[in-house]
Amino acid sequence: MRPLEETAVSGVPVPEGPRVRVAALITNDARVLVVRHRKDGLDYHLLPGGGVEGSETLAEALAREVREETGFEVAVGIPILLADTIAPDGSRRIVNVVFECEVTGGELTDAPDAARVSGVQFVDANELLALDLRPPMARAIAATLADPTLGCRYLGALWSPDP
């Protein structure tokens, strides 16, 4: 494995390749499941999901992450949104893949098995637009809910600066 290299411009260490994050779009009566995330003193929201580890498939990683964060078992459907998250200083790059998911078992938990998750809730699609959702894809999610025939879309590079 190659060591981290420094960028010529900023001197910031750059990872060898992008991290892959999978996320679940889980709906219930036009409401979307989100997790409240706490990191470095900041609270924001994410679709349930996380990083792909080792030899996991995208679907295996997503099912594991959803179970850990929400308590739900899911059937992973088709990918519906793709986006890059690239830090302005080049220090991080995440490829986000959002899948349609259907709950097949389990119960919504109020004590997630994920250290940074401080809450799990369903929110109305309109409320989603008011949340600090990361990456900022609330409008694309709302469009997908309004027109499920849109198919999988690439949203480009999305970044939410910290306040």
VMD Tcl script that draws the C-alpha trace (Angstrom):
set ca {
  {0.00 0.00 0.00}
  {1.23 3.48 -0.83}
  {1.62 5.93 2.08}
  {-0.49 9.07 2.23}
  {0.82 11.72 -0.10}
  {0.68 15.45 0.43}
  {-0.93 17.72 -2.10}
  {1.42 20.15 -3.76}
  {-0.89 23.09 -3.08}
  {-2.09 22.66 0.50}
  {0.24 20.18 2.17}
  {-2.84 18.30 3.45}
  {-2.57 14.48 3.52}
  {-4.78 12.95 0.85}
  {-6.12 9.41 1.19}
  {-5.13 6.96 -1.54}
  {-8.68 6.57 -2.79}
  {-12.25 7.52 -2.00}
  {-14.22 5.97 0.84}
  {-17.50 4.39 -0.23}
  {-20.56 5.20 1.90}
  {-23.85 3.42 1.32}
  {-27.15 4.87 2.54}
  {-30.75 3.71 2.70}
  {-33.81 5.60 1.54}
  {-36.47 4.06 3.78}
  {-39.94 5.56 3.64}
  {-43.14 5.09 5.58}
  {-46.28 6.97 4.48}
  {-44.28 9.71 2.68}
  {-41.91 10.05 5.63}
  {-38.17 9.44 5.35}
  {-36.03 7.68 7.96}
  {-33.04 9.76 9.11}
  {-30.45 9.42 11.84}
  {-29.21 12.33 13.93}
  {-25.43 12.25 13.96}
  {-23.12 13.93 16.46}
  {-19.48 14.51 15.53}
  {-16.98 17.01 16.88}
  {-19.74 18.85 18.79}
  {-21.95 19.22 15.69}
  {-25.39 17.70 15.18}
  {-26.65 16.97 11.67}
  {-28.73 14.33 9.88}
  {-27.87 11.50 7.52}
  {-29.76 8.79 5.77}
  {-28.97 5.58 7.68}
  {-25.86 3.87 6.37}
  {-22.10 3.98 6.53}
  {-18.82 2.77 5.15}
  {-18.20 -0.44 3.25}
  {-15.70 -2.66 5.05}
  {-13.28 -5.32 3.80}
  {-14.90 -7.81 1.48}
  {-18.50 -6.69 2.10}
  {-20.74 -6.06 -0.86}
  {-22.53 -2.73 -0.96}
  {-25.79 -4.48 0.00}
  {-24.18 -6.36 2.91}
  {-22.62 -3.18 4.26}
  {-25.90 -1.30 3.98}
  {-27.93 -4.01 5.71}
  {-25.37 -4.10 8.56}
  {-25.25 -0.32 8.96}
  {-29.05 0.06 8.92}
  {-29.39 -2.67 11.58}
  {-26.73 -1.02 13.78}
  {-28.16 2.50 13.45}
  {-31.91 1.87 13.40}
  {-32.72 -1.66 14.59}
  {-34.40 -2.47 11.26}
  {-33.62 -5.38 8.96}
  {-33.90 -4.33 5.31}
  {-34.07 -5.70 1.81}
  {-31.72 -3.59 -0.32}
  {-33.23 -2.48 -3.61}
  {-31.86 -0.51 -6.52}
  {-29.42 2.41 -6.32}
  {-31.24 5.71 -6.81}
  {-28.73 8.48 -6.10}
  {-24.95 8.82 -6.45}
  {-22.88 11.75 -5.22}
  {-19.32 12.70 -4.38}
  {-18.43 14.45 -1.14}
  {-15.04 16.11 -1.48}
  {-13.61 18.29 1.28}
  {-12.55 21.71 -0.05}
  {-8.99 21.10 1.18}
  {-8.86 17.72 -0.56}
  {-8.39 15.80 2.69}
  {-11.47 13.57 2.26}
  {-13.43 12.10 -0.60}
  {-16.52 9.97 -0.15}
  {-18.54 8.32 -2.91}
  {-22.15 8.13 -1.69}
  {-24.50 5.47 -3.05}
  {-28.15 5.70 -1.93}
  {-30.33 2.62 -2.33}
  {-34.07 2.14 -2.03}
  {-34.66 -0.16 0.94}
  {-37.67 -1.93 2.36}
  {-38.00 -2.80 6.04}
  {-38.39 -6.57 6.43}
  {-38.06 -6.93 10.21}
  {-36.71 -5.57 13.45}
  {-37.97 -2.61 15.42}
  {-37.03 1.06 15.38}
  {-34.59 1.56 18.23}
  {-34.18 4.46 20.61}
  {-30.70 3.17 21.55}
  {-28.70 2.78 18.32}
  {-25.65 0.51 18.28}
  {-23.58 3.23 16.65}
  {-21.52 5.63 18.78}
  {-22.18 8.80 16.76}
  {-25.91 8.24 16.22}
  {-27.88 10.20 18.82}
  {-31.37 9.62 17.42}
  {-33.46 7.93 14.75}
  {-36.72 9.27 13.36}
  {-39.08 9.43 10.41}
  {-39.58 12.96 9.05}
  {-41.99 14.30 6.45}
  {-40.41 14.98 3.07}
  {-41.07 18.72 3.61}
  {-39.23 18.61 6.96}
  {-36.28 16.94 5.26}
  {-35.62 20.18 3.35}
  {-35.22 22.09 6.63}
  {-32.70 19.65 8.17}
  {-28.94 19.91 7.96}
  {-28.83 16.72 5.87}
  {-25.39 15.54 4.81}
  {-24.51 15.31 2.07}
  {-27.04 18.00 1.07}
  {-29.33 15.87 -1.09}
  {-32.74 16.64 0.44}
  {-34.09 18.19 -2.79}
  {-33.00 15.17 -4.84}
  {-34.64 12.84 -2.30}
  {-37.85 14.87 -2.41}
  {-37.80 14.75 -6.22}
  {-37.33 10.96 -6.13}
  {-40.26 10.58 -3.74}
  {-42.44 12.80 -5.95}
  {-41.48 10.93 -9.14}
  {-40.14 7.40 -8.58}
  {-39.64 6.97 -12.35}
  {-36.62 9.33 -12.32}
  {-34.20 6.42 -12.04}
  {-30.68 6.53 -10.66}
  {-29.11 10.00 -10.85}
  {-25.61 11.34 -10.26}
  {-25.78 14.54 -8.20}
  {-22.16 15.61 -8.67}
  {-20.00 16.94 -5.86}
  {-21.91 17.89 -2.71}
  {-20.35 19.39 0.43}
  {-21.85 20.79 3.64}
  {-19.47 23.23 5.31}
  {-19.48 23.22 9.10}
  {-21.03 26.34 10.59}
}
mol new
graphics top color blue
foreach p $ca { graphics top sphere $p radius 0.5 }
foreach p [lrange $ca 0 end-1] q [lrange $ca 1 end] { graphics top cylinder $p $q radius 0.2 }
display resetview
